[in-house]
Amino acid sequence: MPDSSPGAGSAGPQNLRDLPGAERAPLILEALKSAYEDPKIALDFTTPLECVIATVLSAQSTDAKINEVTKTLFVKYRRPEDYLAVPETELQDDLRPTGFFNQKTKSVRGLSQKLIDDYDGQVPSTIAELITLPGVARKTANIVQANCFPETLKADPDAGVAVDTHVGRVAVRLGLTRHGSKEADKIERDLMALYPKEEWPRVPNLYIMHGRMTCDAKRPRCEDCVVEPLCPSSQEAGLVDLFRVPPKRKTARKKTAKKATRKKSTSKKTAARKKTTAKRTGRRRTGSE
């Protein structure tokens, strides 16, 4: 198989891995584009309402399971009003296979009511509006906007990059963030700084595809990875998997500092007590003489 890896024939793999993230990021993106042609979101939907509902339901579940459920769900429920027209227990039963169905039922009914009350029954297009919907945080809002309102994304100052478990893991392994894989908001900001805005909708789709096909959480297939020469976590090169290294946390440093302060304070109090005790003992001795 010919070597088509990034930088083949020029700088060595180790040199590429040592490049700053800002220089590796565009090379990584181009390599992923060549490996996964036009990747799409795995959830099935035909309208913005279906997109936001499917994305909310996908939490703690698989896309395959959600697509299985929504195949009949979206026939029965076509408008926000439909989710409110049935008894809550009926909607719970319909959502039961997705897991955590009680909370998801509340979110779906809540966002449906919000759409009716504030948005004339239509899914809004800006991030600021989307995150006002119950059950919709930045990840879901970014997914909905990127897939349903790409033109709005271009001008939206609050637009960003959707970060799920796959995106977080891949970004950490590639050394494009110093944060932990579950710190989605911080990883999102790092990726936004590394890629131009026109690439933001494409980045998560490519990272998710790569995470599913190659960069597995437990057993990454580094031997088949198109970005292995650019990866500082390469198992082929015998490097430490950054995904397995606990990130340094400010909270830990703060706790250590607080502990040191308490220890210092305790030492001062102990010294003061000893001094006071010594003075009292001295007075007693003087009095007895």
Contacts in CASP RR format, 6 or more apart in sequence:
PFRMAT RR
TARGET T0000
AUTHOR 0000-0000-0000
METHOD contacts of the structure
MODEL  1
MPDSSPGAGSAGPQNLRDLPGAERAPLILEALKSAYEDPKIALDFTTPLE
CVIATVLSAQSTDAKINEVTKTLFVKYRRPEDYLAVPETELQDDLRPTGF
FNQKTKSVRGLSQKLIDDYDGQVPSTIAELITLPGVARKTANIVQANCFP
ETLKADPDAGVAVDTHVGRVAVRLGLTRHGSKEADKIERDLMALYPKEEW
PRVPNLYIMHGRMTCDAKRPRCEDCVVEPLCPSSQEAGLVDLFRVPPKRK
TARKKTAKKATRKKSTSKKTAARKKTTAKRTGRRRTGSE
3 9 0 8 1.000
4 34 0 8 1.000
4 226 0 8 1.000
5 13 0 8 1.000
5 31 0 8 1.000
5 226 0 8 1.000
5 227 0 8 1.000
5 228 0 8 1.000
5 229 0 8 1.000
6 16 0 8 1.000
6 27 0 8 1.000
6 28 0 8 1.000
6 30 0 8 1.000
6 31 0 8 1.000
6 226 0 8 1.000
6 227 0 8 1.000
6 229 0 8 1.000
6 230 0 8 1.000
7 16 0 8 1.000
7 27 0 8 1.000
7 229 0 8 1.000
8 229 0 8 1.000
12 229 0 8 1.000
13 228 0 8 1.000
13 229 0 8 1.000
13 237 0 8 1.000
14 237 0 8 1.000
16 24 0 8 1.000
16 27 0 8 1.000
16 229 0 8 1.000
16 230 0 8 1.000
17 24 0 8 1.000
17 229 0 8 1.000
17 230 0 8 1.000
17 231 0 8 1.000
17 232 0 8 1.000
17 234 0 8 1.000
17 237 0 8 1.000
17 239 0 8 1.000
19 230 0 8 1.000
21 175 0 8 1.000
21 176 0 8 1.000
21 194 0 8 1.000
22 194 0 8 1.000
24 174 0 8 1.000
24 176 0 8 1.000
24 230 0 8 1.000
25 176 0 8 1.000
25 194 0 8 1.000
25 195 0 8 1.000
26 195 0 8 1.000
27 227 0 8 1.000
27 230 0 8 1.000
28 174 0 8 1.000
28 176 0 8 1.000
28 227 0 8 1.000
28 230 0 8 1.000
29 195 0 8 1.000
29 199 0 8 1.000
29 202 0 8 1.000
29 203 0 8 1.000
29 206 0 8 1.000
31 226 0 8 1.000
31 227 0 8 1.000
31 230 0 8 1.000
32 206 0 8 1.000
32 207 0 8 1.000
32 209 0 8 1.000
32 210 0 8 1.000
32 226 0 8 1.000
32 227 0 8 1.000
33 202 0 8 1.000
33 206 0 8 1.000
34 226 0 8 1.000
35 210 0 8 1.000
35 226 0 8 1.000
36 206 0 8 1.000
36 209 0 8 1.000
36 210 0 8 1.000
36 213 0 8 1.000
39 202 0 8 1.000
39 205 0 8 1.000
39 206 0 8 1.000
39 208 0 8 1.000
39 209 0 8 1.000
40 205 0 8 1.000
41 143 0 8 1.000
41 147 0 8 1.000
41 205 0 8 1.000
42 63 0 8 1.000
42 64 0 8 1.000
42 67 0 8 1.000
42 208 0 8 1.000
43 51 0 8 1.000
43 54 0 8 1.000
43 55 0 8 1.000
43 58 0 8 1.000
43 63 0 8 1.000
43 66 0 8 1.000
43 67 0 8 1.000
43 70 0 8 1.000
44 54 0 8 1.000
44 67 0 8 1.000
44 70 0 8 1.000
44 71 0 8 1.000
45 51 0 8 1.000
45 53 0 8 1.000
45 54 0 8 1.000
45 70 0 8 1.000
45 74 0 8 1.000
45 147 0 8 1.000
46 74 0 8 1.000
48 122 0 8 1.000
48 123 0 8 1.000
48 144 0 8 1.000
48 148 0 8 1.000
48 149 0 8 1.000
49 79 0 8 1.000
49 80 0 8 1.000
49 115 0 8 1.000
49 123 0 8 1.000
50 70 0 8 1.000
50 74 0 8 1.000
51 123 0 8 1.000
51 143 0 8 1.000
51 144 0 8 1.000
51 147 0 8 1.000
51 148 0 8 1.000
52 111 0 8 1.000
52 123 0 8 1.000
52 130 0 8 1.000
52 133 0 8 1.000
52 136 0 8 1.000
52 140 0 8 1.000
52 144 0 8 1.000
53 70 0 8 1.000
53 73 0 8 1.000
53 74 0 8 1.000
53 77 0 8 1.000
53 108 0 8 1.000
53 111 0 8 1.000
54 66 0 8 1.000
54 67 0 8 1.000
54 70 0 8 1.000
55 140 0 8 1.000
55 143 0 8 1.000
55 144 0 8 1.000
56 104 0 8 1.000
56 107 0 8 1.000
56 108 0 8 1.000
56 111 0 8 1.000
56 135 0 8 1.000
56 136 0 8 1.000
56 140 0 8 1.000
57 66 0 8 1.000
57 69 0 8 1.000
57 70 0 8 1.000
57 95 0 8 1.000
57 98 0 8 1.000
57 104 0 8 1.000
57 108 0 8 1.000
58 66 0 8 1.000
58 98 0 8 1.000
59 100 0 8 1.000
59 104 0 8 1.000
60 99 0 8 1.000
60 100 0 8 1.000
61 98 0 8 1.000
61 99 0 8 1.000
65 97 0 8 1.000
65 98 0 8 1.000
66 98 0 8 1.000
68 97 0 8 1.000
69 94 0 8 1.000
69 95 0 8 1.000
69 97 0 8 1.000
69 98 0 8 1.000
73 94 0 8 1.000
73 95 0 8 1.000
76 82 0 8 1.000
76 94 0 8 1.000
77 83 0 8 1.000
79 121 0 8 1.000
80 111 0 8 1.000
80 112 0 8 1.000
80 113 0 8 1.000
80 115 0 8 1.000
80 116 0 8 1.000
80 121 0 8 1.000
81 112 0 8 1.000
81 116 0 8 1.000
83 91 0 8 1.000
83 108 0 8 1.000
83 109 0 8 1.000
83 112 0 8 1.000
84 109 0 8 1.000
84 112 0 8 1.000
84 113 0 8 1.000
84 116 0 8 1.000
88 105 0 8 1.000
88 109 0 8 1.000
91 105 0 8 1.000
91 108 0 8 1.000
91 109 0 8 1.000
92 101 0 8 1.000
92 102 0 8 1.000
92 105 0 8 1.000
95 101 0 8 1.000
95 104 0 8 1.000
95 105 0 8 1.000
95 108 0 8 1.000
98 104 0 8 1.000
106 134 0 8 1.000
107 134 0 8 1.000
107 135 0 8 1.000
110 133 0 8 1.000
110 134 0 8 1.000
111 133 0 8 1.000
111 134 0 8 1.000
111 135 0 8 1.000
111 136 0 8 1.000
114 132 0 8 1.000
114 133 0 8 1.000
114 134 0 8 1.000
115 121 0 8 1.000
115 122 0 8 1.000
115 123 0 8 1.000
115 133 0 8 1.000
118 132 0 8 1.000
119 129 0 8 1.000
123 130 0 8 1.000
123 144 0 8 1.000
123 148 0 8 1.000
124 130 0 8 1.000
125 145 0 8 1.000
125 148 0 8 1.000
125 149 0 8 1.000
125 152 0 8 1.000
125 156 0 8 1.000
126 145 0 8 1.000
126 152 0 8 1.000
126 156 0 8 1.000
126 158 0 8 1.000
127 138 0 8 1.000
127 141 0 8 1.000
127 142 0 8 1.000
127 145 0 8 1.000
127 156 0 8 1.000
127 158 0 8 1.000
127 159 0 8 1.000
127 160 0 8 1.000
128 158 0 8 1.000
130 136 0 8 1.000
130 140 0 8 1.000
130 141 0 8 1.000
130 144 0 8 1.000
130 145 0 8 1.000
131 137 0 8 1.000
131 138 0 8 1.000
131 141 0 8 1.000
136 144 0 8 1.000
138 160 0 8 1.000
138 162 0 8 1.000
138 184 0 8 1.000
138 185 0 8 1.000
138 188 0 8 1.000
139 162 0 8 1.000
139 163 0 8 1.000
139 164 0 8 1.000
139 184 0 8 1.000
142 159 0 8 1.000
142 160 0 8 1.000
142 161 0 8 1.000
142 162 0 8 1.000
142 188 0 8 1.000
142 200 0 8 1.000
142 204 0 8 1.000
143 162 0 8 1.000
143 204 0 8 1.000
145 152 0 8 1.000
145 153 0 8 1.000
145 156 0 8 1.000
145 159 0 8 1.000
146 153 0 8 1.000
146 162 0 8 1.000
146 200 0 8 1.000
146 201 0 8 1.000
146 204 0 8 1.000
147 201 0 8 1.000
150 201 0 8 1.000
152 159 0 8 1.000
153 159 0 8 1.000
153 160 0 8 1.000
153 197 0 8 1.000
153 200 0 8 1.000
153 201 0 8 1.000
154 197 0 8 1.000
154 198 0 8 1.000
159 197 0 8 1.000
159 200 0 8 1.000
160 188 0 8 1.000
160 192 0 8 1.000
160 200 0 8 1.000
161 167 0 8 1.000
161 188 0 8 1.000
161 191 0 8 1.000
161 192 0 8 1.000
161 195 0 8 1.000
161 200 0 8 1.000
161 203 0 8 1.000
161 204 0 8 1.000
162 188 0 8 1.000
162 204 0 8 1.000
163 171 0 8 1.000
163 184 0 8 1.000
163 185 0 8 1.000
163 187 0 8 1.000
163 188 0 8 1.000
163 191 0 8 1.000
163 204 0 8 1.000
164 184 0 8 1.000
164 204 0 8 1.000
164 208 0 8 1.000
165 181 0 8 1.000
165 182 0 8 1.000
165 217 0 8 1.000
166 207 0 8 1.000
166 208 0 8 1.000
166 210 0 8 1.000
166 211 0 8 1.000
166 212 0 8 1.000
166 215 0 8 1.000
167 187 0 8 1.000
167 191 0 8 1.000
167 203 0 8 1.000
167 204 0 8 1.000
167 207 0 8 1.000
167 208 0 8 1.000
168 177 0 8 1.000
168 180 0 8 1.000
168 181 0 8 1.000
168 182 0 8 1.000
168 184 0 8 1.000
168 187 0 8 1.000
168 207 0 8 1.000
169 181 0 8 1.000
169 211 0 8 1.000
169 215 0 8 1.000
169 217 0 8 1.000
169 243 0 8 1.000
170 207 0 8 1.000
170 210 0 8 1.000
170 211 0 8 1.000
170 215 0 8 1.000
171 177 0 8 1.000
171 181 0 8 1.000
171 187 0 8 1.000
171 190 0 8 1.000
171 191 0 8 1.000
171 207 0 8 1.000
172 179 0 8 1.000
172 180 0 8 1.000
172 181 0 8 1.000
172 187 0 8 1.000
172 233 0 8 1.000
172 242 0 8 1.000
172 243 0 8 1.000
173 215 0 8 1.000
173 220 0 8 1.000
173 231 0 8 1.000
173 232 0 8 1.000
173 233 0 8 1.000
173 241 0 8 1.000
173 242 0 8 1.000
173 243 0 8 1.000
174 227 0 8 1.000
174 230 0 8 1.000
174 231 0 8 1.000
174 232 0 8 1.000
174 233 0 8 1.000
175 232 0 8 1.000
175 233 0 8 1.000
175 242 0 8 1.000
176 190 0 8 1.000
176 191 0 8 1.000
176 194 0 8 1.000
177 186 0 8 1.000
177 187 0 8 1.000
177 190 0 8 1.000
177 191 0 8 1.000
178 190 0 8 1.000
178 247 0 8 1.000
178 248 0 8 1.000
179 186 0 8 1.000
179 187 0 8 1.000
179 190 0 8 1.000
179 247 0 8 1.000
180 186 0 8 1.000
180 187 0 8 1.000
180 247 0 8 1.000
181 187 0 8 1.000
181 243 0 8 1.000
183 247 0 8 1.000
191 200 0 8 1.000
191 203 0 8 1.000
192 200 0 8 1.000
195 203 0 8 1.000
210 227 0 8 1.000
214 220 0 8 1.000
214 221 0 8 1.000
214 224 0 8 1.000
214 225 0 8 1.000
214 226 0 8 1.000
215 221 0 8 1.000
215 225 0 8 1.000
217 243 0 8 1.000
220 233 0 8 1.000
220 235 0 8 1.000
220 241 0 8 1.000
222 228 0 8 1.000
222 231 0 8 1.000
222 234 0 8 1.000
222 235 0 8 1.000
222 236 0 8 1.000
222 237 0 8 1.000
223 236 0 8 1.000
225 231 0 8 1.000
225 234 0 8 1.000
225 236 0 8 1.000
228 234 0 8 1.000
228 236 0 8 1.000
228 237 0 8 1.000
231 239 0 8 1.000
232 239 0 8 1.000
232 242 0 8 1.000
233 239 0 8 1.000
233 240 0 8 1.000
233 241 0 8 1.000
233 242 0 8 1.000
233 243 0 8 1.000
235 241 0 8 1.000
END
